């Protein structure tokens, strides 16, 4: 029987060839499809209008895509990582902390701002790792990397900051008054230097200043007041000033500044005295228009408050606060008007003691669990 010029194959050989062809196609698809590494909300500086807006960012092993909304299927833009350079911390903007810069091979600069220090560190580490893997032709895999600050190998700034923030043996946060302003939860540059020397972290004051400058450059410390801010902007070798008038505070601490004092002001400021338990971006439904917007939330434990902010504006003035004492927090599967805004999944609700309802959406189911657990604990233990 003629086989029309084709070589003769048994059924078994045909099946094996088909399997090999499928495996080959799967391998090609694996190469073609970028691996998603990380996603979440960040604040991004516009390339045309120079305004800062919240975007949903997706990091893959070959690029960074950013979307106007989490639910959007098409990105607003894509930043290729091949030949890219990441700069962190980026100090191009004196009034914005926790900024990092991603520069493409074509010298296009993209600026991103995180809402808190741990978030920035996580994004920076993963993006740097992705760039390194792309350059070396290897697959992305998370592992520890050295920080960008040029310090001896024995220095770990994260561990040093943890020691400095220890309640018993760390740097003591104080309430200091300078130029008719009251600075809460802060300390002087001299206090930092003295602590580093007393704990044998530095041999002398110049060495301690170098360490303190590394902490400031990496965002672990923040300047408070005009003197310390001028030191940062002055471009000197040591940006931390060993002076009693130069004030600093720990990033993510309960720092706030009071310009005046009144009974009403004292009541409001009391909300901010608790330690920060958790913070990050969530999608929040408005009470009037019922639309959904990304807000930065900061949860404090005593008193039990959660404040929410416009993430593009900073942490100085909250848009609102929720008193959590006696609140009920539950995961929900349905929120009225939510799907009209393409908001679906990972929803939860806070019902306050005066029966005000707040509807929120986390980025992932795991993040929703973490927020519910943290808010529930604060609502039971805080005053």
Residue pairs with C-beta under 8 A, 6 or more apart in sequence:
9 17
34 60
34 61
34 62
34 63
35 60
35 61
35 139
35 140
36 58
36 59
36 60
37 59
37 60
37 61
37 126
37 130
37 140
38 58
38 59
38 122
38 123
38 126
39 56
39 57
39 58
39 59
39 363
40 56
40 57
40 119
40 123
40 281
40 363
41 54
41 55
41 56
41 57
41 70
41 115
41 281
41 294
41 311
41 363
42 54
42 55
42 57
42 66
42 112
42 113
42 114
42 123
43 52
43 53
43 54
43 55
43 112
43 113
43 114
43 115
43 311
43 312
44 52
44 53
44 54
44 55
44 57
44 66
44 110
44 111
44 112
44 113
45 51
45 52
45 110
45 111
45 112
45 113
46 52
46 53
47 108
47 110
51 312
52 96
52 113
52 312
53 312
54 281
54 294
54 311
54 312
55 66
55 67
55 68
55 76
56 66
56 67
56 68
56 69
56 70
56 72
57 64
57 65
57 66
57 67
57 112
57 123
58 64
58 65
58 66
58 67
58 75
59 123
59 126
59 127
59 130
60 130
61 81
61 130
61 133
61 134
61 139
61 140
62 80
62 81
62 82
62 130
62 134
63 78
63 79
63 80
63 81
64 78
64 79
64 81
64 102
64 110
64 127
65 75
65 77
65 78
65 79
66 75
66 76
66 77
66 78
66 79
67 74
67 75
67 76
68 76
69 342
70 283
70 363
71 342
71 343
71 344
79 102
79 104
79 108
79 110
80 104
80 105
81 127
81 130
81 131
81 134
82 105
82 134
82 135
83 104
83 105
84 102
84 103
84 104
84 105
84 131
85 102
85 103
85 131
86 100
86 101
86 102
86 103
86 124
86 127
86 128
86 131
87 100
87 101
87 102
87 103
88 100
88 101
88 120
88 124
88 148
89 98
89 99
89 100
89 120
89 217
89 218
89 219
90 99
90 100
90 101
90 111
91 99
91 217
91 232
92 99
92 101
92 111
93 99
93 111
94 229
94 232
94 233
95 314
96 113
96 314
97 113
97 219
97 222
97 251
98 113
98 114
98 115
98 116
98 117
98 119
98 120
98 219
98 251
99 111
99 112
99 113
100 111
100 112
100 113
100 114
100 120
100 123
100 124
101 109
101 110
101 111
101 112
102 109
102 110
102 111
102 112
102 127
103 109
103 110
104 110
112 123
113 311
114 120
114 123
115 279
115 280
115 281
115 296
115 311
116 251
116 252
116 279
116 280
117 219
117 220
117 251
117 252
118 252
119 280
120 219
121 158
125 142
125 145
126 142
128 145
129 140
129 141
129 142
129 143
129 145
130 140
133 139
133 140
133 141
146 153
147 157
147 218
148 218
149 157
149 214
149 217
149 218
151 157
151 210
151 211
151 214
155 211
155 214
157 214
157 215
157 218
157 220
158 220
160 201
160 211
160 215
161 215
161 220
161 250
163 169
163 170
163 199
164 170
164 171
164 192
164 195
164 215
164 250
165 171
165 250
165 253
169 199
170 195
171 187
171 191
171 192
171 195
172 187
172 191
173 185
173 186
173 187
173 249
173 250
173 253
174 185
174 186
174 187
175 182
175 183
175 184
175 185
176 182
176 183
176 186
176 187
176 188
176 247
177 183
178 225
178 245
178 247
179 225
179 226
180 259
181 225
181 257
181 258
181 259
182 257
182 258
182 261
183 224
183 225
183 247
183 249
183 255
183 257
184 254
184 255
184 256
184 257
184 258
184 269
184 272
184 273
185 249
185 250
185 253
185 254
185 255
185 256
186 224
186 247
186 248
186 249
186 255
187 247
187 248
187 249
188 243
188 244
188 245
188 246
188 247
188 248
189 212
189 228
189 240
189 241
189 242
189 243
189 246
189 247
189 248
190 242
190 243
190 244
190 246
192 208
192 212
192 215
192 221
192 240
192 248
193 202
193 205
193 208
193 209
193 212
193 240
193 242
195 201
196 202
196 208
196 211
196 212
197 203
197 204
197 205
197 208
201 208
201 211
202 208
202 210
202 211
205 242
206 238
209 238
209 240
209 242
210 238
212 221
212 238
212 240
213 237
213 238
213 239
213 240
215 221
215 240
216 222
216 223
216 232
216 239
216 240
216 248
217 239
219 251
220 250
220 251
221 240
221 248
221 249
221 250
221 251
222 248
222 249
222 250
222 251
222 255
223 229
223 231
223 232
223 246
223 247
223 248
224 247
224 248
224 249
224 255
224 257
225 245
225 246
225 247
227 241
227 243
227 245
227 246
227 247
228 240
228 241
228 246
228 247
228 248
231 239
231 240
231 241
231 246
232 239
240 246
240 248
249 255
252 276
252 279
253 276
254 272
254 273
254 274
254 275
254 276
254 300
256 269
256 272
258 265
258 269
270 303
271 300
271 303
271 305
271 307
271 321
272 300
272 305
272 307
273 300
273 302
273 303
274 300
274 301
274 302
274 303
274 304
274 305
274 382
275 300
275 301
275 302
276 298
276 299
276 300
277 299
277 300
277 301
277 374
277 377
277 378
278 297
278 299
278 370
278 371
278 374
279 296
279 297
279 298
279 299
280 296
280 297
280 367
281 294
281 295
281 296
281 297
281 311
281 363
282 294
282 295
282 297
282 360
282 361
282 362
282 371
283 292
283 293
283 294
283 295
283 343
283 360
283 361
284 292
284 293
284 294
284 295
284 308
284 358
284 359
284 360
284 361
285 291
285 292
285 335
285 337
285 338
285 343
285 358
285 359
285 360
286 292
286 293
290 336
290 337
291 341
292 338
292 341
292 343
292 361
294 311
295 308
295 309
295 310
295 311
295 319
296 308
296 309
296 310
296 311
296 315
297 306
297 307
297 308
297 309
297 360
298 306
298 307
298 308
298 309
298 315
298 318
299 305
299 306
299 374
299 375
299 378
300 306
300 307
300 378
300 382
301 378
301 381
301 382
302 381
302 382
302 383
303 323
303 325
303 382
303 383
304 323
304 324
304 325
304 378
304 379
304 381
304 382
304 383
305 321
305 322
305 323
305 324
305 382
306 321
306 322
306 324
306 350
306 375
306 378
307 318
307 320
307 321
307 322
308 318
308 319
308 320
308 321
308 322
309 315
309 317
309 318
309 319
310 319
322 350
322 352
322 356
322 358
323 352
323 353
324 350
324 352
324 375
324 378
324 379
324 382
325 353
325 379
325 382
325 383
326 352
326 353
326 379
327 350
327 351
327 352
327 353
327 375
327 379
328 350
328 351
328 379
329 348
329 349
329 350
329 351
329 372
329 375
329 376
329 379
330 348
330 349
330 351
330 372
331 347
331 348
331 368
331 372
332 347
332 348
332 349
332 359
333 347
334 347
335 343
335 347
335 349
335 359
338 344
338 347
338 359
338 361
343 361
345 361
345 365
346 361
346 362
346 363
346 364
346 365
346 367
346 368
347 359
347 360
347 361
347 368
348 359
348 360
348 361
348 362
348 368
348 371
348 372
349 357
349 358
349 359
349 360
350 357
350 358
350 360
350 375
351 357
351 358
352 358
360 371
362 368
362 370
362 371
